[in-house]
Amino acid sequence: MKLSSFIACGKVEECGEVVKYLINTSHTTTDLKNRLSARLGDMIMKLWILVGLPLAILALAAIAKAEKDAGMPVPPLEDQFRQSLYSSLDTSDEIEDRGHAAMRLIYRSNLDPIMASWGLHQADFEWLEKRVVYGLFLSDNRILDQVESECLNVAGIMCQGLERPTMWHIRGLRRLGVTKDNAEIVCNVIKKAAREIGGRTDVDNWLNAVDVEA
């Protein structure tokens, strides 16, 4: 309950500190650590729907780092997939291939390091990103095209004040062929809306597209 509240309030780094405390106090045996890890992963898998995926992924990376720092081994990815409760769900391979292709187009060589930061939970959340988030939703260009969809990504993420995911998706815009100047126009429109309609007072500290290399 407390961890869910921290994440919903944007306090993702505090999640890692809580996990470190639990591992060092009430969850000291291997079985208890593994049970805690499974519960945390399932919490994030469900919570992202309420708070948004970028925030949930940052919280997941903080939790995974705490687990790694505590010496919890990360099984080979193939073993994670075999044990996963989610990756065995039946959705079409074509959907996953479409999602993976869209991710590679946006993230390129940055994709694998981002996913590796998820530690013990990589199999579940790699499946979620490829087959559900991108496969089912973000790579569906029947109404909005790729550039329009990525503009929505930048807007939704930037308005939460999340610097690293904002950088990833500004870079994604550039990789989809949007010029640096046009990407800057997109960011300025988002900032204007956030300041004047959203009441945000910190927009001057947000990223500029001209500072992000493709």
Contacts in CASP RR format, 6 or more apart in sequence:
PFRMAT RR
TARGET T0000
AUTHOR 0000-0000-0000
METHOD contacts of the structure
MODEL  1
MKLSSFIACGKVEECGEVVKYLINTSHTTTDLKNRLSARLGDMIMKLWIL
VGLPLAILALAAIAKAEKDAGMPVPPLEDQFRQSLYSSLDTSDEIEDRGH
AAMRLIYRSNLDPIMASWGLHQADFEWLEKRVVYGLFLSDNRILDQVESE
CLNVAGIMCQGLERPTMWHIRGLRRLGVTKDNAEIVCNVIKKAAREIGGR
TDVDNWLNAVDVEA
2 18 0 8 1.000
3 15 0 8 1.000
3 18 0 8 1.000
3 40 0 8 1.000
3 43 0 8 1.000
4 43 0 8 1.000
4 47 0 8 1.000
6 12 0 8 1.000
6 14 0 8 1.000
6 15 0 8 1.000
6 18 0 8 1.000
6 59 0 8 1.000
7 15 0 8 1.000
7 44 0 8 1.000
7 47 0 8 1.000
7 51 0 8 1.000
7 55 0 8 1.000
7 56 0 8 1.000
7 59 0 8 1.000
8 47 0 8 1.000
8 50 0 8 1.000
8 51 0 8 1.000
10 51 0 8 1.000
10 55 0 8 1.000
10 59 0 8 1.000
12 55 0 8 1.000
12 58 0 8 1.000
12 59 0 8 1.000
12 62 0 8 1.000
13 62 0 8 1.000
15 59 0 8 1.000
15 62 0 8 1.000
15 63 0 8 1.000
15 66 0 8 1.000
16 62 0 8 1.000
16 63 0 8 1.000
16 65 0 8 1.000
16 66 0 8 1.000
17 66 0 8 1.000
19 36 0 8 1.000
19 40 0 8 1.000
19 62 0 8 1.000
19 63 0 8 1.000
19 66 0 8 1.000
19 67 0 8 1.000
19 70 0 8 1.000
20 66 0 8 1.000
20 69 0 8 1.000
20 70 0 8 1.000
22 36 0 8 1.000
23 33 0 8 1.000
23 36 0 8 1.000
23 66 0 8 1.000
23 67 0 8 1.000
23 70 0 8 1.000
23 72 0 8 1.000
24 70 0 8 1.000
26 32 0 8 1.000
27 33 0 8 1.000
27 35 0 8 1.000
27 36 0 8 1.000
33 67 0 8 1.000
33 70 0 8 1.000
33 72 0 8 1.000
34 72 0 8 1.000
37 67 0 8 1.000
37 72 0 8 1.000
37 120 0 8 1.000
37 121 0 8 1.000
40 63 0 8 1.000
40 121 0 8 1.000
41 60 0 8 1.000
41 63 0 8 1.000
41 121 0 8 1.000
41 124 0 8 1.000
44 56 0 8 1.000
44 59 0 8 1.000
44 60 0 8 1.000
44 63 0 8 1.000
44 121 0 8 1.000
44 125 0 8 1.000
45 86 0 8 1.000
45 124 0 8 1.000
45 125 0 8 1.000
45 128 0 8 1.000
47 56 0 8 1.000
48 55 0 8 1.000
48 56 0 8 1.000
48 57 0 8 1.000
53 133 0 8 1.000
54 157 0 8 1.000
54 160 0 8 1.000
54 162 0 8 1.000
54 165 0 8 1.000
55 160 0 8 1.000
55 162 0 8 1.000
57 118 0 8 1.000
57 125 0 8 1.000
57 165 0 8 1.000
58 162 0 8 1.000
58 164 0 8 1.000
58 165 0 8 1.000
60 118 0 8 1.000
60 121 0 8 1.000
60 125 0 8 1.000
61 117 0 8 1.000
61 118 0 8 1.000
63 121 0 8 1.000
64 117 0 8 1.000
64 118 0 8 1.000
64 119 0 8 1.000
64 120 0 8 1.000
64 121 0 8 1.000
65 117 0 8 1.000
67 119 0 8 1.000
67 120 0 8 1.000
68 74 0 8 1.000
68 119 0 8 1.000
72 120 0 8 1.000
74 119 0 8 1.000
74 120 0 8 1.000
74 122 0 8 1.000
75 83 0 8 1.000
75 120 0 8 1.000
77 122 0 8 1.000
77 123 0 8 1.000
77 126 0 8 1.000
80 120 0 8 1.000
80 122 0 8 1.000
80 123 0 8 1.000
80 124 0 8 1.000
81 87 0 8 1.000
81 123 0 8 1.000
81 127 0 8 1.000
83 123 0 8 1.000
84 123 0 8 1.000
84 124 0 8 1.000
84 127 0 8 1.000
85 124 0 8 1.000
86 124 0 8 1.000
86 127 0 8 1.000
86 128 0 8 1.000
87 123 0 8 1.000
87 124 0 8 1.000
87 127 0 8 1.000
91 131 0 8 1.000
91 132 0 8 1.000
91 136 0 8 1.000
95 131 0 8 1.000
95 135 0 8 1.000
95 136 0 8 1.000
96 130 0 8 1.000
96 131 0 8 1.000
96 135 0 8 1.000
98 134 0 8 1.000
98 135 0 8 1.000
98 139 0 8 1.000
99 130 0 8 1.000
99 131 0 8 1.000
99 134 0 8 1.000
99 135 0 8 1.000
99 138 0 8 1.000
99 139 0 8 1.000
100 130 0 8 1.000
100 134 0 8 1.000
100 135 0 8 1.000
101 139 0 8 1.000
102 134 0 8 1.000
102 135 0 8 1.000
102 138 0 8 1.000
102 139 0 8 1.000
102 146 0 8 1.000
103 111 0 8 1.000
103 129 0 8 1.000
103 130 0 8 1.000
103 134 0 8 1.000
104 111 0 8 1.000
105 146 0 8 1.000
105 172 0 8 1.000
105 175 0 8 1.000
105 176 0 8 1.000
106 150 0 8 1.000
106 168 0 8 1.000
106 169 0 8 1.000
106 171 0 8 1.000
106 172 0 8 1.000
106 175 0 8 1.000
106 176 0 8 1.000
107 114 0 8 1.000
107 168 0 8 1.000
107 172 0 8 1.000
108 175 0 8 1.000
110 168 0 8 1.000
110 171 0 8 1.000
114 168 0 8 1.000
115 122 0 8 1.000
115 125 0 8 1.000
115 126 0 8 1.000
115 129 0 8 1.000
116 122 0 8 1.000
118 125 0 8 1.000
118 126 0 8 1.000
138 149 0 8 1.000
138 153 0 8 1.000
141 149 0 8 1.000
144 152 0 8 1.000
146 176 0 8 1.000
147 173 0 8 1.000
147 176 0 8 1.000
147 177 0 8 1.000
147 178 0 8 1.000
150 169 0 8 1.000
150 172 0 8 1.000
150 173 0 8 1.000
150 176 0 8 1.000
151 173 0 8 1.000
151 186 0 8 1.000
153 169 0 8 1.000
154 166 0 8 1.000
154 169 0 8 1.000
154 170 0 8 1.000
154 173 0 8 1.000
154 186 0 8 1.000
154 187 0 8 1.000
154 190 0 8 1.000
155 190 0 8 1.000
155 193 0 8 1.000
157 165 0 8 1.000
157 166 0 8 1.000
157 169 0 8 1.000
158 166 0 8 1.000
158 187 0 8 1.000
158 190 0 8 1.000
158 191 0 8 1.000
158 194 0 8 1.000
158 206 0 8 1.000
158 207 0 8 1.000
159 190 0 8 1.000
159 194 0 8 1.000
159 198 0 8 1.000
159 200 0 8 1.000
161 202 0 8 1.000
161 206 0 8 1.000
163 206 0 8 1.000
163 207 0 8 1.000
166 206 0 8 1.000
166 207 0 8 1.000
167 207 0 8 1.000
167 212 0 8 1.000
170 183 0 8 1.000
170 187 0 8 1.000
170 207 0 8 1.000
170 209 0 8 1.000
170 212 0 8 1.000
171 212 0 8 1.000
171 213 0 8 1.000
171 214 0 8 1.000
172 214 0 8 1.000
173 183 0 8 1.000
173 186 0 8 1.000
173 209 0 8 1.000
174 180 0 8 1.000
174 183 0 8 1.000
174 209 0 8 1.000
174 212 0 8 1.000
174 213 0 8 1.000
174 214 0 8 1.000
175 214 0 8 1.000
178 186 0 8 1.000
180 209 0 8 1.000
180 210 0 8 1.000
180 214 0 8 1.000
181 210 0 8 1.000
183 209 0 8 1.000
183 212 0 8 1.000
184 208 0 8 1.000
184 209 0 8 1.000
184 210 0 8 1.000
186 209 0 8 1.000
187 206 0 8 1.000
187 207 0 8 1.000
187 208 0 8 1.000
187 209 0 8 1.000
191 203 0 8 1.000
191 206 0 8 1.000
194 200 0 8 1.000
194 203 0 8 1.000
195 201 0 8 1.000
195 203 0 8 1.000
END
